[in-house]
Amino acid sequence: FCLLKHEMGLITFVLWAYVLKTAAGHCRWAEVLKDLEQIQTSQDIDVSLYTADTDEDNECQGRVMRCFFLEIKVILQECLIKNCSRTQDVLNIWKNGNASLESNKWNGTASARCKECEEYEEKSFTEFVRSFVRVIQKACK
């Protein structure tokens, strides 16, 4: 607290408090988004995946996210078998995403009209990643 007695110390303290506040407001999916950007151009991931709709109602967002992470697990298994170049990025998505899902407001039950993962259309890996990015960007707003 003796830093607060000096003008420079006070400025440093205010900036530090601002950084902490900004970090707390940071989207919890940012790390997942960063890793999705890393894998989206991967040439050695070639799978069809159930791809949830990006325009589902808010009450279905928990189930939508869970669907994407179930399919990430499929990608991870494929990468482990094929020794993909982006296996670590896929593993990071899986770990960070599950941690965020556990601490999210979506842990409750979804509406009966929300689709199960297998009810969505299977799409290419590229389309899957694009949709997943859109869903995360929507969740970060």
Phi and psi in degrees as a GROMACS rama.xvg file:
@    title "Ramachandran Plot"
@    xaxis  label "Phi"
@    yaxis  label "Psi"
@TYPE xy
-68.9507  -18.6371  CYS-2
-63.1023  -30.9347  LEU-3
-70.4921  -14.5554  LEU-4
-75.1898  -20.665  LYS-5
-107.209  146.862  HIS-6
-58.1819  -44.5983  GLU-7
-65.2308  -38.2875  MET-8
-63.826  -39.2235  GLY-9
-65.6148  -43.6339  LEU-10
-62.2445  -43.6753  ILE-11
-60.6801  -43.9659  THR-12
-61.7591  -44.1582  PHE-13
-63.8393  -43.865  VAL-14
-63.9085  -41.0239  LEU-15
-61.7107  -43.7231  TRP-16
-63.4521  -38.8784  ALA-17
-64.4625  -43.1406  TYR-18
-61.6888  -43.6492  VAL-19
-62.8026  -41.6171  LEU-20
-64.529  -42.8921  LYS-21
-64.3063  -42.5897  THR-22
-63.4819  -37.2986  ALA-23
-66.6501  -31.8103  ALA-24
-86.1791  -2.59578  GLY-25
-64.834  141.551  HIS-26
-63.0086  129.356  CYS-27
-67.6136  -12.5744  ARG-28
-96.6695  4.88914  TRP-29
-59.3363  -40.8311  ALA-30
-65.7008  -39.6311  GLU-31
-63.3756  -44.4281  VAL-32
-59.8055  -43.1725  LEU-33
-60.98  -43.9671  LYS-34
-71.3678  -32.974  ASP-35
-61.8512  -38.6484  LEU-36
-62.9629  -33.2473  GLU-37
-69.6764  -37.9528  GLN-38
-90.2824  -14.3197  ILE-39
-61.3293  -24.854  GLN-40
-101.395  8.5828  THR-41
-61.466  130.356  SER-42
-88.8664  -15.7306  GLN-43
-101.209  12.0474  ASP-44
-110.762  109.964  ILE-45
-132.991  85.3936  ASP-46
-136.94  155.406  VAL-47
-100.054  136.905  SER-48
-134.466  144.822  LEU-49
-62.489  125.594  TYR-50
-121.955  109.521  THR-51
-64.2159  152.021  ALA-52
-71.1263  141.205  ASP-53
-81.4782  -11.0695  THR-54
-107.297  23.5152  ASP-55
-64.5705  153.685  GLU-56
-59.6488  155.85  ASP-57
-57.1771  -34.5867  ASN-58
-67.3289  -14.3789  GLU-59
-101.434  -0.519246  CYS-60
-61.794  -34.713  GLN-61
-62.3981  -44.8542  GLY-62
-67.9375  -36.7912  ARG-63
-61.5692  -48.1779  VAL-64
-61.6376  -43.3977  MET-65
-61.2246  -38.2124  ARG-66
-61.3344  -47.2907  CYS-67
-60.1007  -40.2593  PHE-68
-74.916  -28.0587  PHE-69
-63.5165  -40.7913  LEU-70
-72.491  -30.202  GLU-71
-61.8637  -36.0817  ILE-72
-63.4596  -37.444  LYS-73
-62.6129  -44.7007  VAL-74
-61.1204  -43.3878  ILE-75
-59.7979  -45.1714  LEU-76
-62.048  -41.9807  GLN-77
-61.3299  -43.8178  GLU-78
-65.0966  -37.55  CYS-79
-66.26  -37.3887  LEU-80
-69.818  -45.569  ILE-81
-90.9843  -4.00643  LYS-82
55.6307  55.7617  ASN-83
-62.9369  154.029  CYS-84
-70.2503  -22.1456  SER-85
-109.707  24.5645  ARG-86
-57.1484  -42.6963  THR-87
-63.4567  -39.0979  GLN-88
-64.323  -41.0182  ASP-89
-64.6325  -41.9038  VAL-90
-62.0987  -40.2057  LEU-91
-62.3047  -41.9018  ASN-92
-59.4871  -46.027  ILE-93
-60.0088  -49.0766  TRP-94
-66.4142  -52.407  LYS-95
-64.9399  -38.7212  ASN-96
-66.0188  -44.0412  GLY-97
-66.426  -36.356  ASN-98
-63.5276  -41.2051  ALA-99
-69.8039  -37.7347  SER-100
-62.6911  -40.744  LEU-101
-62.394  -35.5973  GLU-102
-97.8171  15.978  SER-103
-100.037  161.68  ASN-104
-69.7384  -8.69438  LYS-105
-85.4149  11.7746  TRP-106
-71.341  -10.6543  ASN-107
-74.6465  -178.61  GLY-108
-80.9764  146.994  THR-109
-89.472  161.824  ALA-110
-61.7762  151.58  SER-111
-63.5739  -21.8462  ALA-112
-86.9768  -3.81971  ARG-113
-73.7284  137.091  CYS-114
-74.318  151.367  LYS-115
-80.7645  158.133  GLU-116
-55.4789  -42.7749  CYS-117
-69.6849  -9.9028  GLU-118
-83.885  -12.8439  GLU-119
-82.4826  158.994  TYR-120
-70.5509  143.768  GLU-121
-80.5088  133.041  GLU-122
-132.119  168.359  LYS-123
-66.0647  162.753  SER-124
-55.8571  -44.1198  PHE-125
-60.8556  -46.5286  THR-126
-64.9151  -39.1642  GLU-127
-57.5989  -49.5177  PHE-128
-63.7732  -43.1794  VAL-129
-58.7556  -45.1625  ARG-130
-65.3445  -42.0537  SER-131
-61.2171  -43.1719  PHE-132
-60.3995  -43.9111  VAL-133
-63.0972  -40.1493  ARG-134
-65.3873  -41.7326  VAL-135
-67.0627  -41.5282  ILE-136
-61.9936  -37.3958  GLN-137
-64.3076  -40.9698  LYS-138
-68.0199  -25.6764  ALA-139
-83.5655  -10.0853  CYS-140
